[in-house]
Each structure stands twice: as structure tokens, then as C-alpha cells.
Amino acid sequence: MEKKAKVLIVEDETPLRELLKSELTRSGYSVQVAADGLEGLNLYAEECFNVVLLDVKMPEMDGVEVLERMNDHSSIPEIIMFTGHGDIETAVKCIKLGAYDYLTKPVKLDELEMVIGKANEKNRLRRENINLRLEISKLENHQVVGRSEEMVKVLETVKRWGATDEHVLIYGASGTGKELIARAVHDFSPRKDKPFVTINCGRLDVNTAESELFGHMQGAFTGANKARAGLFELADNGTLFMDEVSEMSLDVQVKLLRILETGTFRRLGGSRDISVDVRFVFASNRVLSLCVERGEFREDFYHRINFLPIHLPLLSERPGDILPLAMHFLKDSPEHSGGPFQITDEALAALQAYHWPGNVRELKNTIRRACILATDNKISTDLLPFTPEKLPLPTRSSGSSASTSTPLWEVEKEHICRVMAAVEGNKSQAAKVLEIDRKTLYTKLDRYDLENGGPTPG
């Protein structure tokens, strides 16, 4: 049974209403009650429930009318009808109107809890399907690939931060894989089986941000013909990933800060606070401290979310991951001629030497493009969008082993040696020839022990 599921009981008989509230609360549900249909509709309109228990026979407004109005507000909860005056015609009508089940009184508590449990499970699946429809295009290649020292450190941090319930802030340039890291934080957390909802704050219009995040009431603005749950409610008990948080307006930052501090918010046009249990993971490709200095980001909000930071390195700063990532993307590409793709040694060297300004995203698109253009199962340099002719390959002595058995790091090391020799040790010039930044060159020189005149290639 899903603990913390929200149940609304609409029942005009006080003893039964209080008994049901007491028993379901003891079983771990969060329960609210209403004594009549109008009170039930008011609660329903301003809260996102998982299951509703709705009595059919009530004064002034019966359960069938309440059911119809609830369906006009939202289609998310599962509604269970129950009555002491059951008849087949009413039962059929309720089921046609979308009721999950129709029970007759008296009902045993254990049987009722079993039905509520099944309804709640259906509701969980319904919410997951909504999230999947929203995020289906973002679920591809949900796997962090990296064996470099830099990425090993990142993943160690992800595991530590993921095990806590604190909010996380991920820094990284565009294309470095911030969403994959956010999903990894979620997967390493106790919330891993709960919703993971994403929103790109850069796509939020000032006029639509509140409706998207907080949801809205029916009639809250022109065109709001039906109440709608926001992303905070869809992420309840799970994780909400907010990408490009630096693009969020200052007004929305104020309201989001209140949610972080109180765990409550109000729907647009609503009058009641709604409680949610959401873990936030934020991401930014900008330095937020500089945004604060320029007045583009609230300082109090910055200090609140910058509690557990994760910094993602550029792909050019972790060249050891280029080959594993390329092979990973290649593996997911459709095959030609009934066999897997292969990359030529020349293409591997070109991939390794390129500076990748678009980071992992650019590498992924490069591999996908090459697979589409390939006429056979071989990825060669002519299929790459950059200019590999500027990357001269090392010439091997006649006594060297076959190129297919030479490690890629050795090819790179020899190539750097030759370039450094050609420019007489001028590192700035060498970086330009290699088309990498100087920091990356220094890293490679240190890794291959070339900084102090390492071994000269034969």
C-alpha cells in the first residue's frame, strides 16, 4: 500500500465519517472529510487527492451530481461510490461517469481498505503515465557513462547527495548531461520508486509559470475551463528537476522559496494551502553567484538551493570518456547489413582530438549523424562534421604492431608528442593545432608525463 496517499471522504453520517477517518489514518493514509457534497467539492477543487470515498445519498446534492462535478474539475483521483440504498441503474450510471467502484453499505473495513489500496495503485499508475507522456522523449539513454577520474568523483558525490533528502544544485555547461545526473540523484535516493518530474524553466513564460508549477483552479484565468494539477502535485513524494533555474523570473523565485521553506503552496486562483513532499534538484549552465551580483537572481533563493552542489566538467576536460561515450551511442544506433557499427582508427583519433564545444550532446548527435550517413557498418572520418584532415595521424615504424591492437591513449600520446615537437614546445600554439583549450592540453601533458620532456615517440 502506498503510504501518505491522500483520501477524501464525503459522507453525511457523522459516526461513519469519523470511523472511516480514524481507521484509514491508522492505516497510514492522509485523510480529509466533508459532511456534504458542497464541502466535498470545495476540498476537492483545492487539493490533489489520490482516492475519494463518495456517498451516493446525501441531502441537497447527491453523490452522482458530485461525481459529475468532480470529473469537470479533474480526472486524476479514483472515486469510489458507496451507499446503503444501492440499485443497478445508479451503479451503472456511476461507472459510466468514471467511478472506480460502487460499494453497498455496510462494508467491512478490511474489504474497503483492499478496494482503496487497489484504487490507489491505479492512481499511482495514472500519474506515472502522465509523467511519462510529458517526459517520454527525455528517457532515452538514461545511463551515466564515464570512467574518467573526473566523472568517478561526480558519481561518488551523486551517491552521497542522493542518499540524503536535501535539495541539490547541478552546475554544468549545456550538453554536459545535467538531467542524467539529476535522474541519478533520484535513483540513489529513497524516492527512486516515486515520480521524477522535469521542467525546463527557460521555457516558462512569465504568465504561464505559476499555472505550470502550482496548477490552477477552474476559472482562474481566461481559458481555464477545468482545474489542473501543477507539476508540484505530480511530483508529490518524488523528485522535481528544475533545469535552467537561472531563467526563472524573480517573482516566481519568491514563491518557490516559500515552498522550499514551508512545503506548501496555493494553486492559481485558490484560497487554501496545499501540502506536498517534494525533493528538488536544480540545474544551471550559468554561474548563479554572478547572476546574484547582477540582480538577475535572488540572493536568499541562491543560498537556499546552493546547499549540495555538483559540478559537471566539460567533455574536453575528461577526454577519457570520449571513447566510452561514442561506443555507448554507437550501440544504440540501428545496424546496417545485419551487423554492429565499427569506428575506424582514423575516426577514433579525430573524435579524441576534437574539442567538443557542445559536450556530450554534440558527441551523441555526431555519432547518430554518422550512422545515418554511413552506407555500410563503418564510421570513417568523412562522416564526421568537423575537419579531421587537420589532425595528422602519427606515422608508425615498420616494427610497430598492427593499428587495430594499439590502445587509443597511445595514439593520442604520440600525436601530442609530434605536435609539441613541431611547434618547439609552444603550448599555446600546440593547443591551437590540436583544437583544444590550453587547460585540456596541460591535463593531457601531465597524464602522459610529457610536461617535463617525457618519452619521444619512435
Protein Blocks (a to p, Z undefined) as FASTA:
>chain_A
ZZhiacddddfblklmmmmmmmmmmnopacdddfbfklmmmmmmmcccfbdcddfbdghi
afklmmmmmmmmpckbccddddfbdcfklmmmmmmnopabdcdddddfklmmmmmmmmmm
mmmmmmmmmmmmmmmmmmgoiacddfbfklmmmmmmmmmmmmmmcdcdddddehilpmmm
mmmmmmmpmklmmccddddfklpcfklmmmmmnopaehkaghiabccddfklmmgoiacd
dehkllpcfklmmmmmmmmmnopacdehiabdcddddddddddfbdfklmmmnopacfkl
mmmmmmbgcddddfklmmmlmmmmmmmmmmmpcceehiacdddfklmmmmmmpgolnlmm
lmmmmmmmmmmmpmblcdcfklpfbdfklmccddddfkbccfklpcfklmmmmmmmmmmm
mnnopaklmmmmnopafklmmmmmmmnopmnopaddZZ
